[in-house]
Amino acid sequence: MNLPWVESPFFNEILKTKNLTEEEKQLATEYNKNGFVVLRNVFPEDVIDQVKADMNQKGFNEDFPVTVYRDKTRIQDLWQYSDSTKQISSNDTIMKTLEMLYDREPIPFQTLNFKFGSQQRAHSDTIHFSSIPARYMCGVWVALEDVTPENGAVFYYSGSHRMPEYNFAHIKDAPEDTTYNDYVQYEDFMQSIMNVSEFDKKFFYAKKGDALIWSSNIIHGGSKVEAEGSTRYSQVTHYYFKDCIYYTPMLSNMVTNELYLRNGFKNIKTGESVQSNFNGHNITPISTGKDKSILNNRLDEVKKIMDLVKLKNKIVNKLFK
Ligand SMILES: O=C(O)CCC(=O)C(=O)O
């Protein structure tokens, strides 16, 4: 089936056919049920401390020039300037665990380093990063210092990954394009869904070096920072998996199925540029406007025929004018 096996309705049958250790079986079973797993004490202390040093000396240092997005709380893609940030994203234990959970090569493609709690409202990563086949995406959140009820712990709703992947097609009444200005409507919607759902809200009171792996569609966010000014050094890496079509529902038109494709992003581990395909088969996106495309291989054939007709007309006109 075109779904990660850990999210498949046939999970229990597939599990029986897998050659996994008892520990891996337990991990996969938890991930299937809850949509997240915790790995304790995964990263060497010196790498973590170097990431924090890079955050201060580069990421949050206004005198250090960067071309990536940053504000007082977070910096996106610090990996471009920091080898230790890359090492956290490409860590062997994490990569092997993801490969086991998804049966495809993981592709780390974006980092977010937080100096303070994000206080981000409940959301699913699928509004930002989705894939065809669906759900080949996950986040790995790493504590670079201990997390307490005071410094804005990450929260998540256990089991919420089983919900549909909500997007603007579920809430807007017109088939309009959306932008980040509409995001607050999505956040209001997700909160109202959580208010009427019975998922357990959990907080990740991590110790330095712990990692939380969350599946693409689990609802999560950052809780309030109770002790003003307290730091919460942490790093999230977002991963896609090999041989998918990658897109952003937030900037797509999900009513008309015009996708904002994410093509040519960098694999943080290998430095290679990643192109979309469907299970290894080429796809031909056809642009429908400045930043959106439809996927229709038959239309591509039509386009080729139209190009040939145009060429034939040109030749005929030249010969007989
Ligand atoms: O670190 C946090 O507080 C939340 C991060 C988050 O929600 C995300 O990366 O999607």
The ligand as an SDF file (V2000), in Angstrom:
LIG
                    3D

 10  9  0  0  0  0  0  0  0  0999 V2000
    9.8790   23.4470   19.3480 O   0  0  0  0  0  0  0  0  0  0  0  0
    8.7150   23.7830   19.4690 C   0  0  0  0  0  0  0  0  0  0  0  0
    8.3180   24.4470   20.4450 O   0  0  0  0  0  0  0  0  0  0  0  0
    7.7040   23.4060   18.4210 C   0  0  0  0  0  0  0  0  0  0  0  0
    8.3260   23.1460   17.0940 C   0  0  0  0  0  0  0  0  0  0  0  0
    7.3180   22.8080   16.0580 C   0  0  0  0  0  0  0  0  0  0  0  0
    6.1430   22.8560   16.2920 O   0  0  0  0  0  0  0  0  0  0  0  0
    7.7230   22.3770   14.7040 C   0  0  0  0  0  0  0  0  0  0  0  0
    8.9130   22.3790   14.3820 O   0  0  0  0  0  0  0  0  0  0  0  0
    6.8340   22.0100   13.8980 O   0  0  0  0  0  0  0  0  0  0  0  0
  1  2  2  0
  2  3  1  0
  2  4  1  0
  4  5  1  0
  5  6  1  0
  6  7  2  0
  6  8  1  0
  8  9  2  0
  8 10  1  0
M  END
$$$$
